Amino acid sequence: MQADPPLLPQATLSNGKKTVVFQGMVHVGMESFYKSVVYDLEEALNEGYRLYYEGVQPSPGEGDAWFAEQLAGGGDLAENYKALADACGVKFQIDYFGLMERDAQQHPERHVAADVTSLEMKQEYDRLMATDPAFAEQVRDREAPASTDTSDPVAALLDWHASATDEQKKLIGILCRGAFAMALGDQSEHEPRPLDKVILDFRNRQLAQRIIADDSQRIYITYGAAHLPGVLASLQAADPAWQITTVKWMRGMATPEHLEGALPSMP
C-alpha cells in the first residue's frame, strides 16, 4: 500500500483585530520543509510579526523527571528525535531553528518560547488524576502490563540502524519514511490517548491565553499541527470572532516516489 505523505497546514487566524499565522510542524521531516519554514519566519520578522515557538520548557526536578518518564520513554526526547531523524535519513526541526538564533539575540522581544513547563504539565496531570475519574482510569489502564506483544517497531528500527551497513541504512530510511507518512497522514484516524488532555488540551488552552494577552497584533506560531483545532476552539471560546481566514498546505515528509512501468518481454 502506498502511504499518503502528511500535509501540514499553514493557517491564518484573525478576530478582526489580531492576526495569527499558525504553521503546523513535525519534529522530524524533510530538509526542504524546514528551509521553507525558516524562509517564511524571516519574512514574518520583516513584516513585524512576533514569533512563537513550541517546546516544553524544562523544570529541573520533579517536572523534568515526570516528563522523561511519561513522554520520553525515560530518556531525552530531543535525543530520541535526533536518533530517529538520522535513522530515517531526514532532519530534526531544532537543527534548523538555530538559524534564527542571531535575530533572537539581537531582538529577544520578537522571539517567544510560548510553551508550558514540564512542571506545569505534571501539575495538570496531578489535577486530572485527582478530579477526573475517567482520566485516572484510562491512565491506569495504559500503565498496566499488556497481555499482548508490545514491542516498539521504532525502537527496533533504531536498534537495527545502530549496527546496519550503508545499504541496510538506505532500506531503513525507506521503511522509516513510509511509517512516518502513514502515522502522520491522517490525524483523524488516530485514537485519542489518555494523556492528550495534558499534551494537547492543556497546552492548547495555555497557548490561546498567551495569544490573547499578548500586546502584539501579529503573531507567527510554529507548533505541532495537531494543536491547531484546539487552539482555535480556545480562542473562539474567548471571542467568537476568531476564525481561519486562509489556509495552505505544505508537505513535511515524503515517502519514496512510487513509479510504475512495464518490463520488456521475457523469454
ZAMARGU-4260 file (C-alpha; in steps of 0.2 Angstrom, whole numbers, plus 5000, padded with zeros to 4 digits):
<rodrens>
0) 5000/5000/5000 | 5006/5017/4996 | 5006/5029/5011 | 5000/5046/5009 | 5013/5058/5014
5) 5007/5070/5028 | 5001/5088/5023 | 5004/5101/5036 | 4993/5117/5037 | 4999/5135/5037
10) 4983/5144/5043 | 4980/5162/5046 | 4968/5166/5060 | 4960/5183/5064 | 4947/5191/5075
15) 4947/5207/5065 | 4960/5215/5077 | 4974/5202/5079 | 4982/5191/5066 | 4990/5174/5070
20) 4998/5163/5057 | 4999/5145/5063 | 5012/5134/5054 | 5009/5116/5058 | 5025/5107/5061
25) 5033/5089/5063 | 5048/5086/5074 | 5056/5075/5061 | 5054/5079/5042 | 5061/5084/5025
30) 5075/5097/5024 | 5066/5106/5011 | 5051/5108/5023 | 5062/5116/5036 | 5071/5128/5024
35) 5054/5134/5018 | 5048/5137/5036 | 5063/5146/5041 | 5061/5157/5025 | 5044/5161/5030
40) 5049/5165/5048 | 5062/5178/5041 | 5048/5186/5030 | 5037/5187/5045 | 5050/5196/5055
45) 5052/5208/5041 | 5033/5211/5042 | 5033/5214/5061 | 5027/5198/5067 | 5032/5191/5084
50) 5037/5173/5083 | 5030/5159/5095 | 5040/5143/5097 | 5034/5126/5103 | 5045/5117/5116
55) 5040/5112/5133 | 5052/5122/5145 | 5062/5112/5157 | 5059/5112/5176 | 5074/5103/5185
60) 5067/5091/5197 | 5050/5083/5198 | 5044/5091/5182 | 5058/5085/5171 | 5058/5068/5179
65) 5039/5066/5176 | 5041/5072/5158 | 5055/5060/5154 | 5045/5045/5162 | 5029/5049/5154
70) 5033/5056/5137 | 5051/5052/5133 | 5052/5034/5137 | 5063/5038/5152 | 5076/5047/5141
75) 5079/5063/5132 | 5065/5067/5120 | 5076/5078/5109 | 5090/5065/5108 | 5076/5052/5103
80) 5070/5063/5089 | 5088/5066/5083 | 5091/5047/5083 | 5075/5045/5073 | 5080/5058/5060
85) 5096/5050/5057 | 5089/5033/5055 | 5076/5040/5043 | 5088/5050/5033 | 5078/5066/5037
90) 5080/5081/5048 | 5076/5086/5066 | 5067/5103/5067 | 5078/5110/5080 | 5093/5109/5069
95) 5085/5122/5058 | 5078/5134/5070 | 5096/5138/5076 | 5096/5149/5060 | 5085/5161/5070
100) 5097/5162/5084 | 5106/5178/5079 | 5090/5188/5077 | 5084/5181/5094 | 5100/5188/5102
105) 5098/5205/5094 | 5079/5206/5096 | 5073/5194/5111 | 5056/5203/5112 | 5052/5196/5094
110) 5055/5178/5099 | 5044/5169/5112 | 5046/5152/5120 | 5027/5150/5121 | 5025/5133/5128
115) 5022/5127/5146 | 5035/5120/5158 | 5036/5102/5162 | 5031/5106/5180 | 5015/5114/5174
120) 5011/5098/5164 | 5014/5087/5179 | 5003/5099/5190 | 4989/5097/5177 | 4992/5078/5176
125) 4991/5078/5195 | 4975/5089/5195 | 4966/5077/5182 | 4971/5062/5192 | 4963/5069/5207
130) 4947/5076/5199 | 4944/5066/5183 | 4940/5048/5187 | 4939/5043/5169 | 4956/5051/5165
135) 4963/5042/5180 | 4956/5025/5175 | 4962/5027/5157 | 4980/5031/5164 | 4980/5016/5175
140) 4974/5005/5160 | 4988/5012/5150 | 5001/5009/5163 | 4995/4991/5167 | 5006/4977/5159
145) 4998/4972/5142 | 4995/4954/5139 | 4999/4956/5120 | 5016/4959/5112 | 5021/4977/5115
150) 5037/4978/5105 | 5040/4995/5098 | 5044/4995/5079 | 5053/5012/5080 | 5064/5006/5094
155) 5068/4990/5083 | 5072/5001/5068 | 5084/5011/5079 | 5092/4996/5086 | 5094/4989/5068
160) 5101/5006/5062 | 5115/5006/5075 | 5123/4991/5068 | 5117/4992/5050 | 5128/4993/5034
165) 5126/5008/5022 | 5115/4998/5011 | 5104/4992/5026 | 5103/5010/5032 | 5096/5015/5015
170) 5082/5002/5017 | 5079/5008/5035 | 5077/5026/5029 | 5064/5020/5016 | 5054/5010/5029
175) 5055/5024/5042 | 5049/5037/5030 | 5034/5026/5025 | 5030/5023/5043 | 5030/5041/5046
180) 5019/5045/5032 | 5006/5033/5037 | 5007/5038/5056 | 5005/5057/5051 | 4995/5056/5036
185) 4978/5057/5043 | 4977/5063/5061 | 4958/5060/5062 | 4961/5041/5061 | 4971/5041/5077
190) 4963/5035/5093 | 4963/5048/5107 | 4977/5045/5120 | 4973/5047/5139 | 4987/5060/5140
195) 4980/5071/5126 | 4971/5080/5140 | 4988/5086/5146 | 4999/5085/5130 | 4986/5094/5119
200) 4971/5101/5128 | 4980/5109/5142 | 4994/5116/5131 | 4981/5122/5119 | 4972/5132/5132
205) 4988/5140/5139 | 4994/5145/5121 | 4977/5153/5117 | 4978/5163/5134 | 4996/5169/5129
210) 4990/5174/5112 | 4975/5184/5119 | 4986/5193/5132 | 5000/5197/5120 | 5001/5216/5115
215) 5007/5211/5098 | 4994/5212/5084 | 5004/5200/5073 | 5010/5183/5079 | 5018/5169/5069
220) 5017/5152/5078 | 5027/5136/5074 | 5018/5122/5083 | 5013/5104/5080 | 4999/5103/5068
225) 4988/5093/5080 | 4987/5108/5091 | 4978/5119/5078 | 4960/5114/5081 | 4961/5115/5100
230) 4969/5132/5100 | 4956/5139/5088 | 4942/5132/5099 | 4950/5140/5114 | 4952/5157/5105
235) 4934/5156/5099 | 4928/5152/5117 | 4935/5169/5122 | 4930/5178/5107 | 4918/5170/5094
240) 4925/5182/5081 | 4941/5171/5079 | 4941/5161/5063 | 4953/5154/5050 | 4954/5166/5035
245) 4966/5157/5024 | 4975/5140/5024 | 4988/5132/5013 | 4996/5115/5014 | 5014/5110/5015
250) 5022/5093/5014 | 5033/5089/5029 | 5038/5071/5024 | 5038/5061/5008 | 5038/5043/5005
255) 5049/5036/4991 | 5042/5041/4974 | 5030/5027/4968 | 5033/5024/4950 | 5025/5011/4938
260) 5032/5004/4922 | 5032/4989/4911 | 5046/4976/4909 | 5051/4971/4891 | 5045/4954/4886
265) 5053/4940/4895 | 5059/4924/4887
</rodrens>
